[in-house]
Amino acid sequence: MAKGTLNKVILIGRLGKDPELRYTPTGAAVATFNVATNEAYKDKDGKDVENTDWHRIVAWRKLAEICGQYLKKGSLVYIEGKLKTRSYDDKDGTKKYITEIVADSMQMLGGRMGDSSGERVPPPVSDSDATPSTFSNNSAEPSDDANDDLPF
């Protein structure tokens, strides 16, 4: 890291639609999805105003596969990552720039959005520590501990 600089993004928001999971020609998984964050305030006339910002998220490798498997439209997620700007040429040959958040870690928040399949929600995931054993809990029934009302 260059001295005195930091490129870190932390978001909590909801997915606008299901993630799109693809694979590169070399077999690396890549998931893309958009997350909405909201800001509410009162304007100078005292009226409530709510603004929604959309953020494009890109996840790679095992983290991408986890996102593709468990995240759905409306899911509440915590994302940590970094801003990355890249360029591409559109169909007319015009150079376009896009800024994305490259996810380093993801944690699902909230409930299962009405999921009654009994499928377990994975633990927090980081691209650097994602291993198959981390996600090997295939139990169809949630444990009693999952329903405890913990004070913290």
Phi, psi and omega in degrees: 000133177294144183298129176080014179234157178206132176238093183219134178235135174233124180230145166234121182195186182245144178289138178280332175201172180300147177297151174259117182255124178229173177231138177287166177303335179272000176096004179282131178283141175220127178245137176235141177199163179250139179241133178262135171239148183242148175229128180240139178201172176257135179280184185295340177268002179085008179277142176289131178234135176233126177248140177245130174248140179252136182235129178272125182249138175234126177240146184240158172055227185298322178300321178297317180295319178296315178300314180297327183279319191254335183274142179223166176308131180091349179300137175269123184228153171252124182237133168242139179187203180223153177283138178219126177253133179226164179239156175207163177259127179284183185296339178268001181086007179278134179285126180241152178240143178223137176251127183234164172255117177273112186287131172263328179208158181217140173225130177282137179241160176075193183276194183265014177055045176081011179288119180250014183286344182081003181291135183284147177275134183288160175289172176307142186239135173237139182299329184281334183246013181287117176230154180304325181293336179296330186244031186268005180284103184256011181302136180277341182255133176292146180285162177299328181296332183292338183258002179295143173266092181277143182283002180226000000 
